[in-house]
Amino acid sequence: MSRPLHFLGVAALLAAGSAQAGAVPAVGPPGPGPTPLFRRHVTAVFSRLGCNAGTCHGAVKGQNGFRLSLFGADPGLDHQRLLREFGGRRLDLAHPDNSLLLLKATGRVAHQGGQRLAAGGPDYEVLRRWIAAGAALDPDER
């Protein structure tokens, strides 16, 4: 039985893209396969990396002007903060690899939390593919 995309985890999402038409590219437009979902895949990456934990951007006041809801409790608000706060400077939809979110997480721009991702790695690709696809907020599944 095939499960709907929104039930797939990050690893399954990447595997689905790879199985459809080769490996997911590390650079360039989003590769073949399903587009990552914000609520399901992007927030999972933030949680796995500790970005939305209480010691990082999930703290009451966030860190260095960026705040996420604690453990992804409010994905809609997190999405709004990523796209709308500070003139939308965190994401570059035209050039995803130049997004401040990815530049800081990979250590290419100073980040008090240090390097959290390797450029081209699975979590990086989930974020990059989501940004390249327009950084949409998927509907609430409730």
Secondary structure, DSSP 8 states (H G I E B T S, - for coil): ----GGG--HHHHHHHHHHHHS---SSSS--SS----IIIIIHHHHHHHTTTSTTTTTSTT-BTTB---GGGS-HHHHHHHHHHGGGGTT--SSSGGG-HHHHHHTTSS--TT-----TTSHHHHHHHHHHHTT--------
